[in-house]
Amino acid sequence: MHFWKTAAVAACVFTACALSAQTPAKNLSQFLKASCTAPKCLGKTGVLSASQRHMLQSNFIALEETRRAIKQNPGWAVSAQFEKTAQRLSQLGLNLPAKPQADASTAEKENYLRQLNAALYQESQALGSLVNEKPRSLATDASLQHKPAQALRIQGTSRQAWEEILRQQQPNASWGTPNWDEVRIVPAQEFTNVRSPFYVTTELMEKVTSNPQISEEELYDLILSEKDVADVAKQQLIVTLAGTSSVLTHNFTRLYLYLFGQVPTLQVKGGLPTADQALEKYAVSLHKRLIKKLEANNGWTDQEFEMFAEASVYLPAAKAKAVLGAVTYLEPTAALWLLEHPLDNAVSRRIIARTQAIRQQKDVLWPNGNIQPKTMTHINFKRLQLERLQALQAYEDILTERLNKLMNIDYNTRHAERILSSRKEGASAEEQSERLAGNIMVSARNARVQKLINQTHVRLQQTQEEIKALSDD
């Protein structure tokens, strides 16, 4: 214990020495002129006092935290949440570009981000020269460009948005910044209109909306197994649910279904998954159900053959060909593997090679055209599945620990924000400036941590759903 105390004291002494190191007097005036946030009166004596250097150090840290948050989450700087931080930066003395209106075009907002990025970097360089610190490298224009899918994912999974919907108890809601990451969600009307070709029976709708714990695959299987609903309606229902889940996650979708008894659909400008992507999910789900039935019953009905062939057109050509070959010549588990994994991994390549070899010998192996029984690949799929499950469970533990740490940081950041927001009577100008810098740093850190929390939360949900699917098999 004595060693750690000694090390801590040494670290404090080192920090104090670094802060007390003086900028050469002949350069001090020049550096002060280059800075917008350093009071020019600081250089009157030709040196900086320890308290003055500490104030400048606080300003530098606040700017660097702001730059870091903007680089990781550019949408924050064009959102309403940044307005208070921008005001504080201006109070600190920084000349910021005019923030565009909420409904300004995406191009205007990208231009604003570039100007803001340059202004913050220039000031960090000036302050860094005064306190002997090196600022982060300048963020590239590419890192500040609008990325619709990423922006929507961050906004769509934010806890604040979820809490707002739950608080309002209204199925219609919108949040985010227009022309950046705005999300609008409304109930789909076509599934409840009896005149619509996509009409879904009350019985199926009740099944779809009654289970808040249903997995994505279970939800699709439930829809596909319904006999009294037209195929085109079932397909459109799955397409709509898949499109919403791809932005807001399946967890949000099933919660919305359960709370409001209606199907959520998104209205956003760009960034939504294409119909092809949603239909591919539909095809994979259908194929998996049919292949599992083939495995159990050793055969399909004529209708099931037609459904399998029809859904194949929604898969990428290479995957459709590989799956069809595997289900024709190999055991069903091989086809399931190809559906669930990339074609370029080692196991998939072995399955495809085995399929091609058998196809070339089929006239010799089955001269009468009867290709039963299926050829085995001699791959232990159960073992592969178990290993995958164990790896996912270990990853779940890592993500859970990471999320807990982020939540602790979030708690501490909010606690610091409350302390800094409280008024302190009789504070000196330096203390007020340091408090202002602290508020800027805390708000920037909060914006950055919120994004990390959202990303980790989504990955944890996806991992848990895959664990559940593997455990149920």
Buried (B, 14 or more C-beta within 10 A) or exposed (E): EEEEEEEEEEEEEEEEEEBEEEBEEEEBBEBBEBBBBBBEEBBEEEBBEEEBBBBBBBBBBBBBBBBBBBBBBBBBBBBEBBEEBBEBBEBBBBEBBEBBEBEBEBEBBBBBBBEBBBBBBBBBBBBBBBBEBEBBEBBEEEBBEBBBEBBBBBBBBBEEBBEBBEEEEEBEBBBBBBBBBBBBBBBBEBBBEEEBEBBBBEEBBEBBBEBEEBBBBBBBBBBBEBEEBBEEBBBBBBBBBBBBBBBBBBBBBBBBBBBBBBBBBBEBEEBBBEEEBBBBBBBBBBBBBBBBBBBEEEEBEEEBEEBBEEBBEBBEEEBBBBBBBBBBBBBBBBBBBBBBBEBEEEBBEBBBEBBEEBEEEBEEEEEEEEEEEBBEBEBEBEEBBEEBBEEBBEBBEEBBEBBEEBBEBBEEBEEBBEEBEEEEEEEEEBEEBBBBBBBBBBBBBBBBBBBBBBBBBBBBBBBBBBBEBBEEE
